[in-house]
Amino acid sequence: MAEPHVRIPRRYLTTQQVAQIFGVSQITVGNWIRWGLLPFMRGGDKGWYYIDPDVLPTFDPPRTSPAWFNRELYDAMVGEG
């Protein structure tokens, strides 16, 4: 049985936006989600992943990834904390 669609809060970010903040691909962000490393909500007509921006400043990406947290880009997308 399909899960009902969830209304995503406007401030949640797409995998593309999270990928930009960490300097990685959308596929990498999707992997983090599938591996259970990054909390998410699923919503929209296509069931896309959405990430709460509040978890990103403390998210520790796997060491095998060249990711780094870009605070300037994060603040531009989310607003300064």
Contacts in CASP RR format, 6 or more apart in sequence:
PFRMAT RR
TARGET T0000
AUTHOR 0000-0000-0000
METHOD contacts of the structure
MODEL  1
MAEPHVRIPRRYLTTQQVAQIFGVSQITVGNWIRWGLLPFMRGGDKGWYY
IDPDVLPTFDPPRTSPAWFNRELYDAMVGEG
3 42 0 8 1.000
5 43 0 8 1.000
5 44 0 8 1.000
5 45 0 8 1.000
5 47 0 8 1.000
6 41 0 8 1.000
6 42 0 8 1.000
6 43 0 8 1.000
6 44 0 8 1.000
7 43 0 8 1.000
8 41 0 8 1.000
8 43 0 8 1.000
8 44 0 8 1.000
8 50 0 8 1.000
9 52 0 8 1.000
11 53 0 8 1.000
11 78 0 8 1.000
12 41 0 8 1.000
12 50 0 8 1.000
12 51 0 8 1.000
12 52 0 8 1.000
12 53 0 8 1.000
13 21 0 8 1.000
13 50 0 8 1.000
13 51 0 8 1.000
13 52 0 8 1.000
13 53 0 8 1.000
13 56 0 8 1.000
13 77 0 8 1.000
13 78 0 8 1.000
14 48 0 8 1.000
14 49 0 8 1.000
14 50 0 8 1.000
14 51 0 8 1.000
15 26 0 8 1.000
15 29 0 8 1.000
15 30 0 8 1.000
15 33 0 8 1.000
15 48 0 8 1.000
15 49 0 8 1.000
15 51 0 8 1.000
16 26 0 8 1.000
17 77 0 8 1.000
18 29 0 8 1.000
18 38 0 8 1.000
18 51 0 8 1.000
18 56 0 8 1.000
19 25 0 8 1.000
19 26 0 8 1.000
19 28 0 8 1.000
19 29 0 8 1.000
20 70 0 8 1.000
20 73 0 8 1.000
20 77 0 8 1.000
21 56 0 8 1.000
21 69 0 8 1.000
21 70 0 8 1.000
21 73 0 8 1.000
21 74 0 8 1.000
21 77 0 8 1.000
22 28 0 8 1.000
22 29 0 8 1.000
22 61 0 8 1.000
22 65 0 8 1.000
22 67 0 8 1.000
22 68 0 8 1.000
22 69 0 8 1.000
22 70 0 8 1.000
23 66 0 8 1.000
23 67 0 8 1.000
23 68 0 8 1.000
23 70 0 8 1.000
24 61 0 8 1.000
24 65 0 8 1.000
24 66 0 8 1.000
24 67 0 8 1.000
28 65 0 8 1.000
28 67 0 8 1.000
29 38 0 8 1.000
29 49 0 8 1.000
29 51 0 8 1.000
30 38 0 8 1.000
30 49 0 8 1.000
32 38 0 8 1.000
32 61 0 8 1.000
32 62 0 8 1.000
33 40 0 8 1.000
33 49 0 8 1.000
33 51 0 8 1.000
37 59 0 8 1.000
37 61 0 8 1.000
37 62 0 8 1.000
38 51 0 8 1.000
38 55 0 8 1.000
38 59 0 8 1.000
39 51 0 8 1.000
39 52 0 8 1.000
39 55 0 8 1.000
40 49 0 8 1.000
40 50 0 8 1.000
40 51 0 8 1.000
41 49 0 8 1.000
41 50 0 8 1.000
41 51 0 8 1.000
41 52 0 8 1.000
42 48 0 8 1.000
42 49 0 8 1.000
42 50 0 8 1.000
43 50 0 8 1.000
53 74 0 8 1.000
53 77 0 8 1.000
53 78 0 8 1.000
56 69 0 8 1.000
56 74 0 8 1.000
57 69 0 8 1.000
57 71 0 8 1.000
57 74 0 8 1.000
59 69 0 8 1.000
61 67 0 8 1.000
75 81 0 8 1.000
END
